[in-house]
Amino acid sequence: MTNRWCMFDGDKSNMDLVKKNYSIACEEAVCTKLEQGASCGELSDESKISCAFNAYFQKNKQREEYCNFNGLGKITTINPAVEKCVFPIEILSFQDQVAGFDKSSGPFHLLTLSPYISPANSSAIFISGQLLGDIISGQLELEVKFKEKHG
């Protein structure tokens, strides 16, 4: 799956609608990093809205309907990260990538990958949520269950 982010399209003609959608995104997704003094607290209002929209979109497994925001959201494949503020992406679990897999028959893993540019300008990826060993064993267990079920 291609890396995708949800961004604010920049339309400020109806700020009440923008504020309403920003609030909706932050009610379900974590927006604490947008507060003053936090890692994304110094962003422009437009970038903060994009960050909130993206958090909601990623929380909902990048389903396109979760980047609509009454026409104010747009999906991009260009990483919108700004300075120290990372816009995370969700990588779907193995189960979600296998058509017809019964999610009730195995563990579910959803990883957050955060691209980060270090001071030396070298790229790194941080994985949160699960220990790598748990992820690998869960993936192997899923592969075995899938083969048993689907031949």
ROROBA-619643 format. One record per residue: residue number from 1; residue in three letters; x, y, z of N, C-alpha, C in turn. Coordinates in Angstrom, 2 decimals. Example, Ala and Ser with C-alpha at 12.3 -4.5 7.8 and 13.67 -1.06 7.14 Angstrom:
   i  aa  n_east n_north    n_up ca_east ca_north   ca_up  c_east c_north    c_up
   1 ALA   13.19   -5.69    7.80   12.30    -4.50    7.80   13.20   -3.30    7.80
   2 SER   12.85   -2.25    7.08   13.67    -1.06    7.14   12.90    0.03    7.87
***
This chain:
   i  aa  n_east n_north    n_up ca_east ca_north   ca_up  c_east c_north    c_up
   1 MET    0.84   -1.17    0.00    0.00     0.00    0.00    0.88    1.24    0.00
   2 THR    0.57    2.19   -0.83    1.30     3.45   -0.91    1.08    4.27    0.35
   3 ASN    2.12    4.94    0.83    1.97     5.84    1.98    1.02    6.96    1.59
   4 ARG    0.03    7.21    2.45   -0.96     8.26    2.19   -1.21    9.06    3.46
   5 TRP   -1.42   10.34    3.27   -1.75    11.25    4.36   -2.99   12.04    3.96
   6 CYS   -3.71   12.54    4.95   -4.86    13.41    4.71   -4.46   14.82    5.12
   7 MET   -4.77   15.78    4.26   -4.41    17.17    4.52   -5.63   18.08    4.36
   8 PHE   -5.58   19.20    5.02   -6.56    20.27    4.84   -6.31   20.88    3.47
   9 ASP   -7.39   21.10    2.70   -7.22    21.63    1.34   -6.97   23.14    1.31
  10 GLY   -7.00   23.80    2.45   -6.69    25.23    2.52   -7.87   26.17    2.35
  11 ASP   -9.07   25.62    2.13  -10.26    26.46    1.93  -10.73   27.04    3.26
  12 LYS  -10.50   28.34    3.46  -10.88    29.01    4.70  -12.12   29.89    4.52
  13 SER  -12.89   29.63    3.47  -14.07    30.46    3.21  -15.18   30.28    4.25
  14 ASN  -15.20   29.12    4.93  -16.20    28.87    5.96  -15.46   28.36    7.20
  15 MET  -14.95   29.28    7.99  -14.14    28.89    9.15  -14.93   28.14   10.21
  16 ASP  -16.24   28.36   10.29  -17.05    27.59   11.23  -17.03   26.10   10.85
  17 LEU  -17.11   25.81    9.55  -17.05    24.43    9.07  -15.66   23.84    9.31
  18 VAL  -14.63   24.62    9.10  -13.25    24.17    9.34  -13.09   23.81   10.82
  19 LYS  -13.52   24.71   11.71  -13.40    24.48   13.15  -14.20   23.25   13.58
  20 LYS  -15.39   23.09   13.02  -16.22    21.93   13.35  -15.51   20.64   12.97
  21 ASN  -14.94   20.58   11.77  -14.26    19.36   11.32  -12.96   19.12   12.08
  22 TYR  -12.26   20.18   12.44  -11.06    20.07   13.28  -11.44   19.44   14.62
  23 SER  -12.53   19.91   15.21  -13.00    19.36   16.49  -13.38   17.90   16.37
  24 ILE  -14.07   17.56   15.29  -14.46    16.15   15.07  -13.22   15.28   14.99
  25 ALA  -12.21   15.72   14.23  -10.98    14.94   14.09  -10.30   14.75   15.44
  26 CYS  -10.23   15.81   16.23   -9.53    15.74   17.52  -10.32   15.02   18.60
  27 GLU  -11.64   14.88   18.42  -12.43    14.11   19.39  -12.06   12.64   19.33
  28 GLU  -11.73   12.14   18.13  -11.45    10.71   17.96   -9.97   10.40   17.85
  29 ALA   -9.18   11.34   17.42   -7.74    11.13   17.26   -7.00   11.95   18.32
  30 VAL   -5.79   11.59   18.58   -4.99    12.30   19.59   -4.38   13.55   18.96
  31 CYS   -4.73   14.72   19.52   -4.23    15.99   19.00   -3.38   16.74   20.03
  32 THR   -2.94   16.05   21.07   -2.16    16.71   22.12   -0.86   17.29   21.60
  33 LYS   -0.30   16.71   20.53    0.96    17.25   20.00    0.77   18.60   19.32
  34 LEU   -0.49   19.04   19.16   -0.78    20.33   18.54   -0.86   21.46   19.57
  35 GLU   -0.83   21.11   20.84   -0.93    22.12   21.90    0.36   22.94   22.00
  36 GLN    0.24   24.15   22.49    1.39    25.04   22.66    2.47   24.34   23.48
  37 GLY    3.70   24.37   22.99    4.82    23.74   23.68    5.06   22.30   23.30
  38 ALA    4.12   21.67   22.61    4.28    20.28   22.16    5.02   20.26   20.82
  39 SER    5.31   19.08   20.31    6.14    18.94   19.11    5.57   19.65   17.89
  40 CYS    4.26   19.79   17.80    3.63    20.45   16.65    2.92   21.75   17.04
  41 GLY    3.18   22.23   18.24    2.50    23.41   18.75    2.81   24.71   18.03
  42 GLU    3.92   24.76   17.33    4.31    25.99   16.64    3.88   26.02   15.17
  43 LEU    3.14   25.02   14.72    2.70    24.97   13.32    1.71   26.09   13.02
  44 SER    1.59   26.41   11.75    0.55    27.35   11.32   -0.81   26.70   11.56
  45 ASP   -1.86   27.50   11.60   -3.21    26.95   11.79   -3.53   25.93   10.70
  46 GLU   -3.16   26.24    9.46   -3.44    25.33    8.35   -2.74   23.99    8.54
  47 SER   -1.49   24.01    8.99   -0.75    22.76    9.22   -1.32   21.99   10.41
  48 LYS   -1.79   22.70   11.44   -2.42    22.02   12.58   -3.69   21.31   12.15
  49 ILE   -4.47   21.95   11.28   -5.69    21.33   10.78   -5.33   20.08    9.99
  50 SER   -4.31   20.17    9.14   -3.86    19.01    8.37   -3.42   17.88    9.29
  51 CYS   -2.68   18.22   10.33   -2.20    17.21   11.28   -3.38   16.50   11.96
  52 ALA   -4.39   17.26   12.36   -5.57    16.67   12.99   -6.35   15.80   12.00
  53 PHE   -6.55   16.30   10.78   -7.25    15.52    9.76   -6.50   14.21    9.51
  54 ASN   -5.17   14.29    9.42   -4.37    13.10    9.15   -4.46   12.09   10.29
  55 ALA   -4.42   12.57   11.53   -4.51    11.66   12.68   -5.82   10.87   12.63
  56 TYR   -6.90   11.54   12.30   -8.21    10.90   12.20   -8.24    9.90   11.04
  57 PHE   -7.70   10.29    9.91   -7.62     9.44    8.71   -6.81    8.18    9.00
  58 GLN   -5.66    8.34    9.65   -4.82     7.19    9.95   -5.49    6.27   10.98
  59 LYS   -6.14    6.86   11.98   -6.84     6.07   13.00   -7.91    5.19   12.37
  60 ASN   -8.46    5.65   11.26   -9.51     4.91   10.56   -8.99    4.17    9.33
  61 LYS   -7.74    3.70    9.44   -7.10     2.82    8.46   -7.04    3.39    7.05
  62 GLN   -6.87    4.69    6.94   -6.72     5.38    5.65   -7.90    5.15    4.71
  63 ARG   -9.07    4.93    5.25  -10.25     4.80    4.38  -10.63    6.19    3.88
  64 GLU  -10.80    6.30    2.58  -10.99     7.60    1.93  -12.11    8.43    2.53
  65 GLU  -13.18    7.79    2.95  -14.30     8.55    3.52  -13.91    9.28    4.81
  66 TYR  -12.81    8.88    5.43  -12.35     9.54    6.64  -11.39   10.69    6.36
  67 CYS  -11.28   11.10    5.10  -10.51    12.29    4.74  -11.39   13.26    3.97
  68 ASN  -12.68   13.17    4.14  -13.58    14.07    3.43  -13.72   15.40    4.16
  69 PHE  -14.15   15.35    5.40  -14.33    16.55    6.22  -15.14   17.62    5.48
  70 ASN  -16.31   17.21    4.99  -17.20    18.12    4.25  -16.48   18.79    3.08
  71 GLY  -15.62   18.02    2.41  -14.91    18.53    1.24  -13.65   19.31    1.56
  72 LEU  -13.26   19.39    2.84  -12.09    20.17    3.24  -10.80   19.35    3.29
  73 GLY  -10.90   18.03    3.16   -9.73    17.18    3.22   -9.32   16.69    1.85
  74 LYS   -8.04   16.41    1.69   -7.55    15.81    0.45   -6.44   14.82    0.80
  75 ILE   -6.38   13.74    0.04   -5.38    12.70    0.26   -4.16   13.02   -0.59
  76 THR   -2.98   12.83    0.01   -1.73    13.06   -0.71   -0.77   11.91   -0.45
  77 THR    0.14   11.70   -1.39    1.20    10.71   -1.20    2.52   11.41   -0.87
  78 ILE    2.48   12.73   -0.74    3.67    13.52   -0.37    3.63   13.78    1.13
  79 ASN    4.67   13.39    1.82    4.74    13.53    3.26    4.66   15.00    3.67
  80 PRO    3.61   15.38    4.42    3.45    16.79    4.82    4.18   17.17    6.11
  81 ALA    5.05   16.31    6.61    5.77    16.60    7.86    6.46   17.96    7.78
  82 VAL    6.42   18.68    8.89    7.01    20.01    8.96    7.97   20.05   10.15
  83 GLU    9.20   20.42    9.89   10.22    20.54   10.94   10.19   19.36   11.90
  84 LYS    9.92   19.59   13.19    9.91    18.52   14.19    8.58   17.79   14.25
  85 CYS    7.60   18.22   13.49    6.26    17.65   13.57    6.09   16.52   12.55
  86 VAL    5.97   15.31   13.04    5.82    14.12   12.20    4.34   13.85   11.98
  87 PHE    3.97   13.58   10.75    2.61    13.15   10.42    2.67   11.63   10.25
  88 PRO    2.26   10.86   11.27    2.38     9.40   11.20    1.53    8.80   10.08
  89 ILE    1.93    7.60    9.68    1.13     6.82    8.74    0.85    5.48    9.39
  90 GLU   -0.27    4.90    9.07   -0.63     3.58    9.58   -0.34    2.55    8.50
  91 ILE    0.23    1.45    8.89    0.45     0.33    8.00   -0.57   -0.72    8.39
  92 LEU   -1.36   -1.16    7.44   -2.41    -2.13    7.75   -1.81   -3.47    8.15
  93 SER   -2.50   -4.15    9.03   -2.04    -5.44    9.49   -2.10   -6.46    8.36
  94 PHE   -1.42   -7.54    8.56   -1.42    -8.63    7.58   -2.86   -9.09    7.30
  95 GLN   -3.68   -9.20    8.36   -5.06    -9.64    8.20   -5.83   -8.73    7.26
  96 ASP   -5.64   -7.42    7.41   -6.37    -6.46    6.59   -5.96   -6.54    5.13
  97 GLN   -4.76   -7.03    4.88   -4.26    -7.09    3.52   -4.67   -8.38    2.81
  98 VAL   -5.17   -9.36    3.57   -5.58   -10.64    2.98   -7.09  -10.64    2.84
  99 ALA   -7.57  -10.67    1.63   -9.02   -10.62    1.38   -9.70  -11.83    2.01
 100 GLY  -10.80  -11.54    2.70  -11.60   -12.61    3.25  -11.07  -13.21    4.54
 101 PHE  -10.04  -12.66    5.13   -9.50   -13.22    6.36  -10.45  -12.93    7.51
 102 ASP  -10.72  -13.92    8.33  -11.60   -13.78    9.49  -10.79  -13.20   10.65
 103 LYS  -11.00  -11.93   10.95  -10.21   -11.24   11.98  -10.41  -11.84   13.38
 104 SER  -11.51  -12.53   13.60  -11.76   -13.10   14.92  -10.88  -14.31   15.19
 105 SER  -10.20  -14.83   14.16   -9.42   -16.05   14.36   -7.95  -15.79   14.67
 106 GLY   -7.55  -14.54   14.81   -6.13   -14.30   15.08   -5.89  -12.93   15.68
 107 PRO   -4.65  -12.67   16.05   -4.33   -11.36   16.64   -4.39  -10.26   15.60
 108 PHE   -4.54   -9.05   16.07   -4.64    -7.89   15.16   -3.50   -6.93   15.49
 109 HIS   -2.74   -6.55   14.47   -1.64    -5.62   14.67   -1.84   -4.40   13.79
 110 LEU   -1.73   -3.23   14.36   -1.76    -1.99   13.59   -0.55   -1.19   14.04
 111 LEU    0.35   -0.92   13.12    1.60    -0.25   13.45    1.57    1.20   13.04
 112 THR    2.17    2.03   13.83    2.36     3.42   13.44    3.81    3.59   13.05
 113 LEU    4.05    4.00   11.82    5.41     4.27   11.36    5.56    5.77   11.23
 114 SER    6.57    6.30   11.85    6.80     7.74   11.81    8.13    8.03   11.13
 115 PRO    8.10    8.53    9.90    9.36     8.91    9.27    9.97   10.08   10.03
 116 TYR   11.25   10.05   10.24   11.92    11.09   11.01   13.28   11.35   10.38
 117 ILE   13.59   12.60   10.18   14.90    12.97    9.66   15.77   13.37   10.84
 118 SER   16.86   12.65   11.02   17.75    12.93   12.14   18.60   14.16   11.84
 119 PRO   19.25   14.70   12.85   20.10    15.86   12.63   21.17   15.62   11.55
 120 ALA   21.57   14.38   11.36   22.59    14.06   10.36   21.96   13.84    8.99
 121 ASN   20.66   14.15    8.87   19.90    13.98    7.63   19.84   12.54    7.14
 122 SER   19.94   11.59    8.03   19.75    10.20    7.65   18.34    9.80    8.03
 123 SER   17.71    8.98    7.23   16.31     8.60    7.48   16.26    7.42    8.44
 124 ALA   15.24    7.42    9.26   15.00     6.31   10.18   13.50    6.15   10.30
 125 ILE   13.05    4.98   10.74   11.63     4.75   10.97   11.48    4.22   12.39
 126 PHE   10.58    4.83   13.13   10.29     4.39   14.48    8.98    3.61   14.47
 127 ILE    8.95    2.46   15.13    7.75     1.63   15.20    7.24    1.68   16.62
 128 SER    5.94    2.00   16.77    5.36     2.03   18.10    4.22    1.05   18.18
 129 GLY    3.83    0.69   19.38    2.62    -0.10   19.58    2.88   -1.55   19.94
 130 GLN    3.80   -2.23   19.29    4.05    -3.64   19.55    5.55   -3.89   19.53
 131 LEU    5.99   -4.88   20.26    7.38    -5.29   20.15    7.58   -6.02   18.84
 132 LEU    8.72   -5.84   18.23    8.98    -6.46   16.94    8.81   -7.97   17.01
 133 GLY    9.26   -8.60   18.10    9.11   -10.05   18.25    7.65  -10.47   18.23
 134 ASP    6.78   -9.70   18.89    5.35   -10.00   18.88    4.78   -9.87   17.48
 135 ILE    5.24   -8.87   16.76    4.75    -8.64   15.41    5.15   -9.79   14.50
 136 ILE    6.41  -10.17   14.56    6.89   -11.26   13.71    6.16  -12.55   14.03
 137 SER    6.04  -12.90   15.32    5.35   -14.15   15.67    3.88  -14.08   15.29
 138 GLY    3.25  -12.90   15.43    1.86   -12.75   15.02    1.70  -12.91   13.53
 139 GLN    2.62  -12.36   12.75    2.57   -12.49   11.30    2.72  -13.95   10.90
 140 LEU    3.67  -14.66   11.51    3.87   -16.07   11.17    2.64  -16.89   11.53
 141 GLU    2.08  -16.62   12.69    0.87   -17.33   13.11   -0.26  -17.08   12.11
 142 LEU   -0.39  -15.86   11.63   -1.42   -15.54   10.65   -1.19  -16.26    9.34
 143 GLU    0.06  -16.32    8.90    0.36   -17.00    7.65   -0.02  -18.47    7.75
 144 VAL    0.29  -19.11    8.89   -0.06   -20.51    9.07   -1.57  -20.68    9.07
 145 LYS   -2.29  -19.84    9.81   -3.75   -19.93    9.85   -4.36  -19.69    8.47
 146 PHE   -3.81  -18.74    7.74   -4.33   -18.45    6.41   -4.14  -19.66    5.49
 147 LYS   -2.95  -20.27    5.53   -2.67   -21.43    4.69   -3.57  -22.59    5.06
 148 GLU   -3.80  -22.79    6.38   -4.69   -23.87    6.81   -6.11  -23.64    6.32
 149 LYS   -6.55  -22.40    6.35   -7.92   -22.08    5.98   -8.13  -22.04    4.47
 150 HIS   -7.13  -21.53    3.73   -7.30   -21.29    2.30   -6.42  -22.18    1.43
 151 GLY   -5.71  -23.11    2.04   -4.87   -24.03    1.23   -3.66  -23.38    0.80
***
